[in-house]
Structures are given as structure tokens and as C-alpha cells.
Amino acid sequence: MSDTNLERVRRLDTATLSDAMDKLGIEGVCRGIKPRDQTVGLAGRAFTILYGPIDPVSPGTVGDYIDDLEPGTVVVLDNGGREDCTVWGDILTEVAHTKGLAGTVIDGPCRDVHLCLKLGYPVYSRSYSMKTGKDRVQVDAVQVPVNIGDARVNPGDLLRGDSDGVVVLPKAREDEILATAETIQAAEDKIRAAVRAGQPLREARAALGYHALQTKA
């Protein structure tokens, strides 16, 4: 089944999508979540996993979910922003790349960064470290709402990542966000064209209402 909105979001950058969400009063920026490789981006729908501290009485595991995911999925891991252990490393990167997943977004660190760089697999995380999450955290829930860098991510939400970071488009409002972002992009394209044709930037911005493009409606 084709996903028209996925194709639309791929044509937009995170800055334009952020402006659109500002205009609509939607918080979708995953603050503090950065690409490990700025040359690759991601676009896809979220598969979410919530982590918590290991249960000393009945400990769980860091999860064996990867085999069940479909190509094009974005793996979204809420590790609570903790910096003391990772929940993503080279084995997961290799399997995700082989399966054709769209990328991984982590509120917390990843490890084995060298392999995601080598393979060109998109990993966005709060940081990176070498310390394992095994025996430190466990999967508490799968396919539930999670928080990534202060943004709420629900299963099936659209995510877009590029060199500036990651934004999430709530599924219930993605049509509205995309339409607004496309309008903003069209206006900015016209400004660029006008400047290249010799018009002063000040005049081009004024003519296209640049300074209010992101102003809340």
C-alpha cells in the first residue's frame, strides 16, 4: 500500500516542518536528538519501545523486536534520556540495515557508531557511549506512546530526520502539517528565485510575507 504522506514528508526538511508546526501550535521537535551521520536522513513511521530500569525481582531483557519489523520502519527507543547505558549497537544496526529499516531514533545514547557510519544507516540519538544496557534497563512496553526529546511519539507517527535533527508529525494532524509546510516551502522557493533574479532580499521577503510564515495562526 502506498503512503502518500511519507512521500510528501521526504520532500521537506526538518526546518520547514518545524516552522509549520510552530504555525499550527504543535510541539514536534525532538530536542537534543542529533544524527550520528549528517550525510544521511530518515523518513518513516514509528515503531515505539519504552525502556525502564531493570527489575531486580523479575528482570526482563533489552528486547528482541527487530525480527518483526517491516522495511521502512523507524525504530523509536525511549530510554528516558539516560546517559549511563545504551540500547542500540552494531548487531542491531547491521540487522536493521539488512532489513531495510528507515532508521533509529533514541532518547539516550547509542554505541558502535562506526558501523552506522560505514553502512550509511541513520541513527539519531542524544549521545553515544560504549556501556551496554544489558542488566541495566529492560523493555517495559512495545508500541505505546513514548517521549523523545520532549516530543510525544505514538506508534505510526511520521518522523523526519536530517542534519538538523528529528521532528515527529502526530498522525492525527499530519495532513495539516504537511500542507502548511508545503506552503512555507513554496514561499521560500519564490524568495530564493527572486533574489537570484536580482531582487533585494528585503523586498523579496516582504513580498512573500517571510517574517510571518511560521507565526501561529
KAHUUR-V520013 format. One record per backbone hydrogen bond with DSSP energy under -0.5 kcal/mol. NH is the residue of the N-H (numbers start at 1). CO is the residue of the C=O. E is the energy in kcal/mol with one decimal. If there is no record, write none. Layout:
nh->NH co->CO e->E
nh->NH co->CO e->E
This chain:
nh->4 co->2 e->-0.6
nh->7 co->3 e->-1.7
nh->8 co->4 e->-2.1
nh->9 co->5 e->-2.5
nh->10 co->6 e->-1.6
nh->11 co->7 e->-0.7
nh->11 co->8 e->-1.0
nh->12 co->9 e->-1.5
nh->17 co->13 e->-2.1
nh->18 co->14 e->-2.6
nh->19 co->15 e->-2.2
nh->20 co->16 e->-2.2
nh->21 co->17 e->-2.3
nh->22 co->18 e->-2.3
nh->23 co->19 e->-2.2
nh->24 co->20 e->-1.6
nh->25 co->21 e->-0.8
nh->25 co->22 e->-0.9
nh->26 co->21 e->-3.0
nh->28 co->26 e->-0.8
nh->30 co->166 e->-2.5
nh->31 co->29 e->-1.5
nh->31 co->149 e->-2.2
nh->33 co->30 e->-1.7
nh->34 co->32 e->-0.6
nh->34 co->125 e->-2.7
nh->36 co->123 e->-2.6
nh->40 co->37 e->-1.2
nh->42 co->161 e->-2.0
nh->44 co->159 e->-1.8
nh->45 co->72 e->-0.6
nh->46 co->157 e->-2.2
nh->47 co->74 e->-2.5
nh->49 co->76 e->-2.2
nh->50 co->141 e->-2.9
nh->51 co->49 e->-0.5
nh->51 co->78 e->-2.6
nh->52 co->138 e->-2.2
nh->54 co->136 e->-2.1
nh->56 co->54 e->-0.7
nh->68 co->65 e->-1.8
nh->69 co->66 e->-1.2
nh->72 co->100 e->-2.2
nh->73 co->70 e->-1.6
nh->74 co->45 e->-2.8
nh->75 co->73 e->-0.6
nh->75 co->103 e->-2.5
nh->76 co->47 e->-3.0
nh->76 co->74 e->-0.5
nh->77 co->75 e->-0.6
nh->77 co->105 e->-3.0
nh->78 co->49 e->-2.9
nh->78 co->76 e->-0.6
nh->79 co->77 e->-1.0
nh->79 co->107 e->-0.9
nh->81 co->107 e->-2.2
nh->82 co->79 e->-1.7
nh->86 co->131 e->-2.4
nh->87 co->109 e->-0.9
nh->93 co->89 e->-2.2
nh->94 co->90 e->-2.6
nh->95 co->91 e->-2.5
nh->96 co->92 e->-2.9
nh->97 co->93 e->-2.5
nh->98 co->94 e->-2.4
nh->99 co->95 e->-2.4
nh->100 co->96 e->-0.7
nh->100 co->97 e->-0.8
nh->101 co->96 e->-2.5
nh->102 co->73 e->-2.2
nh->103 co->73 e->-1.0
nh->104 co->122 e->-2.1
nh->105 co->75 e->-3.1
nh->106 co->124 e->-2.7
nh->107 co->77 e->-2.6
nh->108 co->106 e->-1.3
nh->109 co->82 e->-0.7
nh->109 co->85 e->-0.5
nh->110 co->127 e->-1.5
nh->111 co->88 e->-1.9
nh->115 co->112 e->-1.3
nh->116 co->112 e->-0.9
nh->117 co->113 e->-2.0
nh->118 co->114 e->-2.2
nh->119 co->115 e->-2.8
nh->120 co->116 e->-1.2
nh->121 co->116 e->-1.4
nh->124 co->104 e->-3.0
nh->125 co->34 e->-2.4
nh->126 co->106 e->-0.6
nh->126 co->108 e->-2.2
nh->127 co->108 e->-1.0
nh->129 co->110 e->-2.6
nh->133 co->86 e->-0.5
nh->136 co->133 e->-2.4
nh->137 co->133 e->-2.7
nh->138 co->52 e->-2.5
nh->139 co->61 e->-2.9
nh->140 co->50 e->-3.2
nh->141 co->50 e->-1.5
nh->143 co->48 e->-3.4
nh->146 co->153 e->-2.6
nh->148 co->151 e->-3.1
nh->151 co->148 e->-1.6
nh->153 co->146 e->-3.0
nh->156 co->46 e->-2.4
nh->157 co->154 e->-2.3
nh->158 co->169 e->-1.4
nh->159 co->44 e->-2.8
nh->160 co->167 e->-2.3
nh->161 co->42 e->-2.9
nh->162 co->165 e->-2.3
nh->165 co->162 e->-1.3
nh->167 co->160 e->-2.4
nh->168 co->28 e->-2.5
nh->169 co->158 e->-3.0
nh->170 co->168 e->-0.7
nh->173 co->170 e->-1.9
nh->174 co->170 e->-0.5
nh->174 co->171 e->-0.9
nh->177 co->173 e->-2.4
nh->178 co->174 e->-2.7
nh->179 co->175 e->-2.3
nh->180 co->176 e->-2.1
nh->181 co->177 e->-2.7
nh->182 co->178 e->-2.5
nh->183 co->179 e->-1.7
nh->184 co->180 e->-2.2
nh->185 co->181 e->-2.8
nh->186 co->182 e->-2.1
nh->187 co->183 e->-2.0
nh->188 co->184 e->-2.5
nh->189 co->185 e->-2.5
nh->190 co->186 e->-1.8
nh->191 co->187 e->-1.9
nh->192 co->188 e->-2.3
nh->193 co->189 e->-2.3
nh->194 co->190 e->-2.4
nh->195 co->191 e->-2.3
nh->196 co->192 e->-2.4
nh->197 co->193 e->-1.4
nh->198 co->195 e->-1.6
nh->199 co->194 e->-2.4
nh->204 co->200 e->-2.3
nh->205 co->201 e->-2.9
nh->206 co->202 e->-2.0
nh->207 co->203 e->-2.4
nh->208 co->204 e->-1.5
nh->209 co->205 e->-0.6
nh->209 co->206 e->-0.8
nh->210 co->205 e->-2.4
nh->212 co->209 e->-1.7
nh->213 co->210 e->-1.6
nh->215 co->212 e->-0.6
nh->217 co->23 e->-2.5
